[in-house]
Amino acid sequence: MRPEEIRDMADADINQAIEELKDELFDLRMRGAYEELENPARVRLLRRDIARLKTIKGERERAREAKES
C-alpha cells in the first residue's frame, strides 16, 4: 500500500484497514507456527503496511490538534 493511497482514504477506512491487516497478520503467524508459509515475506509486508497506516493516522491527529490550538 502506497502512502498516496492511504492519504486519499477516510479516517474510518484507515481504521478498518488496520484491523483487517492485523487480523491477517495474526492468521499468518498462527499458520506459521504449525506449517510452513507459502510466502513468509508477506508477514513483513503486512507489518510495514500497518506501520504506514498508523503513521499517516498519527499525522492527521497531530494536524488536527495543531489546528485546534
N, C-alpha and C positions, 0 to 999 in steps of 0.2 A: 504494500500500500504506500503510495507516494504522499508526501506532505501536502502537495497541492490538492489532492483528492480529499484529504482529511479536512483541510481548511474550508472546503466547499460544503462540508457536512454540517448539519444542525447539531446542537449540543445533545439532544436526545438520541440522535443517530450515533454519535460518538460513544455515549454511554452504552448503548445497545451493542455496538461493535466490540467494545472492550469486554463485555460479559460473554459474548459469543466466542471470542478468541480465547478467553480464559477457560471456558468450558472445553474447547477443542484441545487446548494445551494440556488440561487435566486428563482428558481421554487418551491423548498420545503418551503421556507419562505413565499412566496405568497400563496401557497396552505394551509399552516398552519394558515394563517390569516383568511381564510374562512371556513376551515373544519379541523377536527381532523386528524392528520397524522397517518398513519399505523405504522410507525417506527420513532418516534421522535428522537431516538438516532442517526439516520442517519445524522442529522444536525451536531452533534458534530464530528462524524467520518469524514465528508466532511471538516470541518474546520481544523481538525488535518492533514488530507492528504494535504490540500493546504499549511499549515504551513511547513510540511515536504518538499514538493516540493520547496517552496521558500527558505528554509534553505539550501538545497543542491545546489540550483541555486546560492545563495549568496556565498557559499563556493567556488564554481567553479570560480565565478567572482573575488573573493579575491585572489585565487591561480593564476589566470591569471595576475592580477595586480602585484603580488609579483614577478612573472617571468619576467615581463617587466621592473621592477625597477632594 
